[in-house]
Amino acid sequence: MSASQTTNLPASSKSLGNSALALLGGLVSALAMLGATTFHPAPPREIEKKLGIEANGQGVTLSPGAPQWESIRVGSALSASAGWTDAYPARFKVDEARAARVGTPLAGRVTRVLVELGDPVKAGAPLFSVASGDVAALRSEQQRAQVELAAAKEKHERIQSMVTAHALPGKDELEAAAQLHESELGLKLANAKLASLRVATGADNELTVVAPRDGVVVKKNVLPAQQVTSDDSLLEVADLSDVWAVAELFEADAQGIGTNTLAHLTRAELPGFSWEGKVDAVSSVVDPDAHTVSVRVVVPNLDHRLRPNTFVEMRFQQHPAPGAVEIAASALVSDGAEKYVYVQQGAGHFVRRRVTAGSSNKNRVVVTSGLSVGDQVVEEGSALLDNEIILTH
């Protein structure tokens, strides 16, 4: 059939062809819908286990050829020996047993300040002066008592002479003697009030506060023209021939440190400074904010080169408990609440074991429970084994 004949097919033939195509399209659509309703995705394949390693909740087993062996290093737990801890930051402080806080015994206004921070002073040296109306009142009371005593003495002498001359009865002399004694007590009380101020004399309304002891002015909170009261601590004078070195340790680090523990102090800013001595006191109270325990050492300072508020490094000598062992600090793994290590038990089998450990020192740590001498402990790769156990949960 020629091309012209093909294109000139009757209309009935064309209609029949279109109907066949439509029927074929509907059949394909029906088959597609049927396939969609009956299709089910294949279930996910199980995660293949890593070659050469098997873990459960208790431990991990490695086959001899497992690649993880390249990340594992095992070492022996050794018997712990005495040594020094890592350095803790400490601070020199004033020895409070050799210090005195100074204030004013009476309220008033500061007129003069005669010392500055860091000045050495001798006992009785003037520190500052205060103008106070109470000083005038006390001195007026003292003067009044002196006048009353002089009058009582004169009266007693006159009555005594008249009694001797039988011009007055003896009871008058007894009354005069009692009045004299009362006046003497009044003056003694007025003098005691002024003496209790421990101040130097000055103007009628001024007192000068003096140093209560030899030492150095280590605190100063007073300025001229300042209004002060008897409750204010204005100066602190301290003897610096001894100072305190105080370290703040966390509770776990303070375990085993007592008043007989040997401490070693060094300070980089003072080349050649090195001192050893026993701990003087360990606080029985934990700081509520920092959760630390204060450990104090008294350090001789006759040359005054150790200044309060400067820093120093403090180490403590450790004597491990009987049965304690020493391992690499890298062997420890923690879940936040407990510490544990991985111990090798048999060829390629590692078991997780809970331990009690102290602080690290030179990348070593003392374990007081959970391990014995000779136990084979994973020193490197503990985290890898730990992750395998976590993945099995």
Steps between C-alpha positions, in 0.01 A plus 500: 500500500639840408538789736214678339282202552594478866406854573171457325364221725131510560372674815369174641851346502642802685229477767572133553873572552436773756267272697770233517756748628260628766427146614869420519567820710223412747640150538846636580354744760304222668808280520699793651236561768487130580877492535499804731248342734685172522856644529674460836848645565766250584585490873825684594800282514641439848809694586788275442715432804844639491755247403703366790315667790204395711356696795234454765403681816787346698798525268659482157674215317751555220610229260875458447493677163257779588616842373403655837814348653696783341329745741528284812790508746496292818710558814532348845363649822800571723523528877449866594788679669531827690538814289396860449170619359470739210536866589195680640468880481525660843517854633701663774281657767549687824546278803181593683652399833752783449260765373283767662208689346487865601197725523391806689351455848269799444303624202617818332679654203855406396729802520837343414633173356861448597588167329467341157454144381821301546653733761679332791385624842595449863258438785367835623577685175219740391286372211218751452306767692125541543304803618213385719261674738513194722867569573413842642229344715739241643768756573241728660390208718862441599554864591178509700609191691834665577325810636262290710789299641694815595191641676439169680860491622481854634171432674631179654810673634295787650248270669777275624666801672172607658428146625849490650421832676168346619311768306309241297386147573696206356219397267563813291853380434367163386261668257779720360727197458226316309447799272877520440510133410208543259676793329816294462299224332336756268838629383635148459200413280542814286871423454420138409255610231763715334771237546281234338501700179870418456557835334744789528394831649419788268257788487193498721287334234768295316646157558792335321483124446835324549640169376417211734811304401815501287437409139413621151184675383347229278152651461388863490140617474521852640531844339507857636154654561341154502213446742570190708327300773621261766388205284732584209823307438730771367851352508668165547848468645674164470833347593631349175782295651270204428242475220235248405504314170142389431392263220140426406459131415197311375367249751635200310850653482497585872446137600802369690645846574529576872698713744804270472509497119820639352453794263746640245477863384662662197455836327626575150520875572753428778786300343643259751201516735411152621355410836373183663295473817200332653141599435379718787123458454241346268160665511214289635253706294449489123459834323131507396569686175827352371457160671864506607689433822765742631841352578735730695875500549693746723815626324784693670554843345763677705633691199144605399554400136179293500223755457135435583264447202774366269474149356706189564492137386435236765556124479420234757676177578279196444520171688267254327275270697603135536414306187477810279632472144621748242393512135519741206251785535391438138356163606215663692158535339212681669126516440471810719402309813753216516854429385600170343770328296519209255685194630623228267372156597619238259616544142325798345224527762466828692263550794388836636574538873398779737785657701564767764777734389659819628639795305763454230867578546743501208247309288468230764213438739466300822211253519395406853236240412401289202845388383783281623871502427565330166158559346528565126329833433427670168711817513415620148181426313259492796271748326484275190389201709256718691336618178451140387310419822289814465402405145368163620250663737 
